[in-house]
Amino acid sequence: MSGLYIHIPFCVRKCDYCAFYSEVSNDRKKQAQFFQALEKELNSLPPDFSPETIFIGGGTPTAPDFQTLAEFFPIFGKFNPQEFSVEANPGTVDEAKLSLLRKSGLNRLSIGVQSFDFQCLETLGRIHSAEQAETAFRMARAAGFDNISIDLMFGTPGQTLAMLDADLTRALELGPEHIAIYNLMYEEGTPLAERNPVRLDEELEREMYDHIRKRLADAGFVHYEISNFAKPGFECRHNLLYWTGGEYIGCGPAAHSHWQGTRWANVSDLDDYCTNGPRREFEETLDSDAKERETLVMGLRLLDGVEVSSKVWKKQQETFQALEKAGLLVIEGRRVWLSGDALFVSDAVFAELV
């Protein structure tokens, strides 16, 4: 299975925690230049490239105005993916935009809510309110989206367990098919990291994570990846492609690709991308050992774990067994997966394996 990722780099405002490449701009001329460059890149893809999944991320893909989206979104009509996702910010959508997205063939929406709590939204620098998030969800349903994911965060400075529980309650009341909930990361160079607020105690964050797992399990969600929960059959196919070592091509500035053994990233500069096309910022060819290590670590993000090749097992057997003894890994034959206790500290486990 192969996938296509498309990076639309525009934002109304940068969120205080975000380290992804984006530009704050509502300049229609610049947006038109970007979509023209994107169309050229899409037309330069291998002629036999037929992605089963497409994911449009950003930035904020729904930041451009309706007229711009209506003019350029037909360029995606050349593809016929099984799953076609787009990220949406509740502060940048309306009935017309959502209807346009659905009519353009998109069948999965990922709404970046992050929190329904006013204090948390302020701390994160979000542009929308809880009420706008709920309205956006209901408008998406009315537009015909029957596969909607809600993105949430936990561990925000000042957040309590009760505030997190209230977020989960409001999310579940909307009835999404998928919930992605991430522990807030303090990325270097972001306004949030530079403010250096008082961070939550790690034990409280672990308690929050355990509470999330229980609440969503009780609500009928399958915990299929460290930070992702879905109603049965609604797992994100595009992200599963990443976690299972599949191939994908990324288009747009800062987009990453992994195709036929080579990994590369487009230049992280909108003006450069529009002027010179998808110039590569870096490129590397993975040797077999590096590829197997990466596949192992990415596969361990899945609750079902990963089947370890005989080559990797031979090299890493002692490490696997030490992690099992420490209660961090479960081993059955050559299939390994993270224990429940290891999910919250997964990065520490991965560090032992790379």
C-alpha positions as CSV (number, residue, x, y, z in Angstrom):
1,M,0.0,0.0,0.0
2,S,1.2,3.5,-0.8
3,G,0.2,6.9,0.4
4,L,0.3,10.6,-0.6
5,Y,0.8,13.4,1.9
6,I,0.1,17.0,0.9
7,H,1.4,19.9,3.1
8,I,-0.6,23.1,2.9
9,P,1.6,25.6,4.8
10,F,-0.8,28.4,5.6
11,C,-2.1,29.4,9.1
12,V,-4.3,32.2,10.4
13,R,-2.0,32.2,13.5
14,K,0.8,29.9,14.7
15,C,-0.2,27.9,17.7
16,D,2.2,28.5,20.6
17,Y,3.3,24.8,20.8
18,C,3.6,24.1,17.1
19,A,7.0,23.4,15.5
20,F,5.6,22.3,12.1
21,Y,6.5,24.5,9.1
22,S,3.8,27.0,8.2
23,E,3.4,30.6,7.2
24,V,0.9,33.1,8.6
25,S,-0.7,34.6,5.5
26,N,-4.1,35.3,4.0
27,D,-2.5,36.6,0.8
28,R,-4.6,35.1,-2.0
29,K,-1.8,35.7,-4.6
30,K,0.7,33.8,-2.5
31,Q,-1.8,31.0,-1.9
32,A,-2.5,30.8,-5.7
33,Q,1.2,30.6,-6.4
34,F,1.5,27.8,-3.9
35,F,-1.4,25.7,-5.4
36,Q,0.0,26.2,-8.9
37,A,3.4,24.9,-7.7
38,L,1.7,22.0,-5.9
39,E,-0.2,21.1,-9.1
40,K,3.1,21.0,-11.0
41,E,4.6,18.7,-8.3
42,L,1.5,16.4,-8.4
43,N,1.8,16.2,-12.2
44,S,5.4,15.1,-11.9
45,L,4.7,12.1,-9.7
46,P,5.5,8.7,-11.1
47,P,2.9,7.8,-13.8
48,D,2.1,4.5,-12.1
49,F,1.7,6.1,-8.7
50,S,-1.8,5.4,-7.4
51,P,-2.0,6.1,-3.6
52,E,-4.5,4.1,-1.6
53,T,-4.5,6.9,1.0
54,I,-4.1,10.7,0.9
55,F,-3.7,12.9,3.9
56,I,-3.8,16.7,3.6
57,G,-2.1,18.4,6.6
58,G,-0.3,21.6,7.5
59,G,-0.3,24.3,8.5
60,T,-4.0,24.6,8.3
61,P,-5.4,23.2,5.1
62,T,-8.7,24.9,5.7
63,A,-7.1,28.4,6.2
64,P,-7.4,29.5,2.5
65,D,-10.7,31.1,1.6
66,F,-13.5,29.3,-0.1
67,Q,-12.7,30.8,-3.5
68,T,-9.1,29.6,-3.4
69,L,-10.0,26.1,-2.3
70,A,-12.8,25.9,-4.9
71,E,-10.4,26.9,-7.6
72,F,-7.6,24.4,-6.8
73,F,-9.1,21.5,-5.0
74,P,-10.2,19.8,-8.3
75,I,-6.5,19.0,-8.9
76,F,-6.9,16.1,-6.5
77,G,-9.6,14.6,-8.7
78,K,-6.9,12.6,-10.6
79,F,-6.6,10.3,-7.6
80,N,-9.1,7.7,-6.3
81,P,-7.9,6.8,-2.8
82,Q,-9.7,4.5,-0.4
83,E,-9.2,7.0,2.4
84,F,-8.9,10.8,1.8
85,S,-8.3,12.8,4.9
86,V,-7.9,16.5,5.6
87,E,-7.0,18.4,8.8
88,A,-9.4,21.2,9.8
89,N,-9.2,24.0,12.3
90,P,-12.6,24.8,13.8
91,G,-11.9,28.5,13.5
92,T,-11.4,28.2,9.7
93,V,-14.4,26.2,8.5
94,D,-18.0,26.9,7.6
95,E,-20.8,25.0,5.8
96,A,-19.6,26.0,2.4
97,K,-16.0,24.9,2.9
98,L,-17.0,21.6,4.4
99,S,-19.5,20.9,1.6
100,L,-16.7,21.7,-0.9
101,L,-14.3,19.3,0.8
102,R,-16.8,16.5,0.8
103,K,-17.8,17.1,-2.8
104,S,-14.1,17.1,-3.8
105,G,-13.9,13.5,-2.7
106,L,-12.5,13.8,0.8
107,N,-14.1,11.2,3.1
108,R,-12.3,11.6,6.4
109,L,-12.0,14.8,8.5
110,S,-9.5,15.4,11.4
111,I,-10.7,18.3,13.5
112,G,-8.0,19.9,15.6
113,V,-9.8,20.7,18.8
114,Q,-7.0,20.1,21.3
115,S,-9.3,21.1,24.2
116,F,-12.7,22.4,25.0
117,D,-11.4,24.3,28.0
118,F,-11.0,28.0,27.6
119,Q,-7.9,28.2,29.8
120,C,-6.2,25.4,27.9
121,L,-7.1,26.9,24.5
122,E,-5.6,30.2,25.6
123,T,-2.4,28.5,26.8
124,L,-2.0,26.7,23.5
125,G,-2.7,29.8,21.4
126,R,-5.7,28.3,19.6
127,I,-7.9,30.6,17.5
128,H,-11.2,28.9,18.2
129,S,-13.6,28.4,21.1
130,A,-15.1,25.2,22.4
131,E,-18.4,26.2,20.9
132,Q,-16.8,26.7,17.5
133,A,-15.3,23.2,17.7
134,E,-18.7,21.6,18.5
135,T,-20.4,23.6,15.7
136,A,-17.6,22.6,13.2
137,F,-18.2,18.9,14.1
138,R,-21.9,19.2,13.6
139,M,-21.5,21.1,10.3
140,A,-19.1,18.3,9.1
141,R,-21.8,15.7,9.8
142,A,-24.3,17.7,7.9
143,A,-21.9,18.0,5.0
144,G,-21.8,14.2,4.8
145,F,-18.6,13.2,6.6
146,D,-19.2,9.9,8.4
147,N,-15.6,9.4,9.4
148,I,-14.5,12.2,11.7
149,S,-11.5,12.3,14.1
150,I,-11.1,14.7,17.0
151,D,-7.6,15.7,18.0
152,L,-7.0,16.5,21.7
153,M,-4.1,17.2,23.9
154,F,-3.3,16.5,27.5
155,G,-0.6,17.8,29.9
156,T,-1.2,21.5,29.2
157,P,0.1,23.7,31.9
158,G,-2.6,24.3,34.5
159,Q,-4.7,21.3,33.3
160,T,-6.3,19.1,36.0
161,L,-7.6,15.6,35.7
162,A,-11.1,17.0,36.0
163,M,-10.5,19.3,33.1
164,L,-9.2,16.4,31.0
165,D,-12.2,14.3,31.9
166,A,-14.5,17.2,30.9
167,D,-12.7,17.3,27.5
168,L,-13.2,13.6,27.0
169,T,-16.9,13.9,27.9
170,R,-17.6,16.7,25.4
171,A,-15.7,14.9,22.7
172,L,-17.6,11.6,23.3
173,E,-20.9,13.4,23.3
174,L,-20.2,14.5,19.7
175,G,-19.8,10.9,18.6
176,P,-16.6,10.8,16.6
177,E,-15.3,7.7,14.9
178,H,-11.7,8.4,16.0
179,I,-9.9,10.3,18.7
180,A,-6.2,11.1,18.6
181,I,-4.9,12.5,21.9
182,Y,-1.3,13.6,22.4
183,N,0.8,14.5,25.4
184,L,1.9,18.1,24.9
185,M,5.5,18.4,23.8
186,Y,7.6,21.5,24.5
187,E,9.3,21.9,21.1
188,E,12.5,24.1,21.1
189,G,12.0,27.5,19.6
190,T,8.2,27.6,20.1
191,P,6.6,30.4,22.1
192,L,5.3,27.9,24.7
193,A,8.8,26.5,25.3
194,E,10.3,30.0,25.5
195,R,7.7,31.0,28.1
196,N,8.8,28.0,30.1
197,P,5.5,27.6,32.1
198,V,5.3,25.4,35.1
199,R,4.9,21.9,33.7
200,L,2.6,19.2,35.0
201,D,4.1,16.6,37.3
202,E,5.0,13.4,35.3
203,E,2.9,11.3,37.6
204,L,-0.1,13.4,37.0
205,E,0.4,13.1,33.2
206,R,0.7,9.3,33.6
207,E,-2.5,9.3,35.6
208,M,-4.1,11.3,32.8
209,Y,-2.9,8.8,30.2
210,D,-4.3,5.9,32.1
211,H,-7.6,7.7,32.6
212,I,-7.8,8.4,28.8
213,R,-7.3,4.7,28.0
214,K,-10.0,3.6,30.4
215,R,-12.6,6.2,29.4
216,L,-12.2,5.6,25.7
217,A,-12.2,1.8,26.1
218,D,-15.4,2.1,28.2
219,A,-16.8,4.1,25.3
220,G,-16.1,1.4,22.7
221,F,-12.9,2.7,21.2
222,V,-10.0,0.4,20.3
223,H,-6.6,1.7,21.5
224,Y,-4.6,0.7,18.4
225,E,-1.6,3.1,18.6
226,I,0.1,4.9,21.5
227,S,-1.9,8.1,21.0
228,N,-4.8,6.9,18.7
229,F,-8.2,5.4,19.5
230,A,-10.9,4.3,17.0
231,K,-14.2,2.7,16.7
232,P,-13.7,-0.7,15.1
233,G,-12.9,-0.3,11.4
234,F,-12.1,3.4,11.7
235,E,-8.4,3.3,12.3
236,C,-6.5,5.9,10.2
237,R,-5.2,3.9,7.2
238,H,-2.8,6.7,6.2
239,N,-1.1,6.7,9.6
240,L,-1.0,2.9,9.7
241,L,1.0,3.2,6.5
242,Y,3.7,5.1,8.4
243,W,3.7,2.8,11.4
244,T,4.0,-0.4,9.3
245,G,6.9,0.8,7.2
246,G,4.9,1.5,4.0
247,E,5.9,3.8,1.1
248,Y,4.6,7.4,0.7
249,I,5.4,10.5,-1.3
250,G,5.0,14.0,0.2
251,C,4.2,17.1,-1.8
252,G,4.4,20.7,-0.7
253,P,7.1,22.6,1.3
254,A,8.7,20.6,4.1
255,A,6.8,17.4,3.0
256,H,8.7,14.2,3.6
257,S,8.8,11.1,1.4
258,H,9.9,7.5,1.7
259,W,9.8,5.9,-1.7
260,Q,11.7,2.8,-3.1
261,G,14.3,2.9,-0.4
262,T,15.0,6.6,-0.5
263,R,13.9,9.2,2.0
264,W,13.8,12.9,1.3
265,A,12.2,16.2,2.4
266,N,11.2,19.2,0.3
267,V,12.7,22.6,1.2
268,S,11.0,24.2,4.2
269,D,10.5,27.5,2.5
270,L,7.3,28.6,0.7
271,D,8.9,31.2,-1.6
272,D,11.6,28.8,-2.6
273,Y,9.1,26.1,-3.3
274,C,6.9,28.4,-5.4
275,T,9.9,29.7,-7.4
276,N,12.0,26.6,-7.8
277,G,9.6,23.7,-7.3
278,P,10.1,20.8,-4.9
279,R,13.8,21.2,-4.3
280,R,15.0,18.6,-1.8
281,E,16.3,19.8,1.5
282,F,17.9,16.4,2.2
283,E,18.0,13.0,0.7
284,E,19.2,9.6,2.0
285,T,19.1,6.0,1.1
286,L,18.5,3.7,4.0
287,D,20.6,0.6,4.3
288,S,18.8,-2.6,5.2
289,D,19.8,-2.5,8.9
290,A,18.6,1.1,9.3
291,K,15.3,0.3,7.6
292,E,14.7,-2.8,9.8
293,R,15.4,-0.7,13.0
294,E,13.0,2.0,11.9
295,T,10.3,-0.5,11.0
296,L,10.7,-2.1,14.4
297,V,10.4,1.1,16.3
298,M,7.5,2.4,14.2
299,G,5.7,-0.9,14.5
300,L,6.1,-0.9,18.3
301,R,3.9,2.2,18.3
302,L,1.0,-0.1,17.5
303,L,-0.7,-1.9,20.4
304,D,-0.5,-5.2,18.4
305,G,3.2,-4.8,18.1
306,V,5.4,-6.1,15.3
307,E,6.8,-9.3,14.0
308,V,10.6,-9.2,14.3
309,S,12.7,-10.5,11.5
310,S,15.2,-13.3,12.3
311,K,18.1,-10.9,11.5
312,V,16.9,-8.2,14.0
313,W,16.0,-10.8,16.6
314,K,19.6,-12.2,16.4
315,K,21.1,-8.8,16.9
316,Q,18.6,-7.5,19.5
317,Q,17.6,-10.6,21.4
318,E,19.4,-9.6,24.6
319,T,17.9,-6.1,24.5
320,F,14.4,-7.6,23.9
321,Q,14.8,-10.0,26.8
322,A,16.1,-7.3,29.2
323,L,13.2,-5.0,28.3
324,E,10.8,-8.0,28.9
325,K,12.4,-8.6,32.3
326,A,11.9,-5.0,33.2
327,G,8.2,-5.3,32.4
328,L,8.4,-3.0,29.3
329,L,8.0,-5.5,26.5
330,V,5.9,-8.6,25.9
331,I,7.4,-11.3,23.7
332,E,5.5,-14.1,22.1
333,G,7.6,-16.1,19.7
334,R,9.2,-13.3,17.6
335,R,6.3,-11.0,18.0
336,V,6.9,-8.1,20.4
337,W,4.7,-5.3,21.8
338,L,4.9,-2.7,24.5
339,S,3.5,-3.6,27.8
340,G,0.7,-1.4,29.3
341,D,3.3,0.2,31.6
342,A,5.6,1.0,28.8
343,L,3.1,2.9,26.6
344,F,3.6,6.2,28.5
345,V,7.4,5.9,28.4
346,S,7.6,4.5,24.9
347,D,10.4,6.8,23.8
348,A,12.7,5.4,26.5
349,V,12.0,1.9,25.2
350,F,12.6,3.0,21.6
351,A,16.0,4.5,22.6
352,E,17.1,1.1,23.7
353,L,16.3,-0.4,20.3
354,V,18.0,2.1,18.0
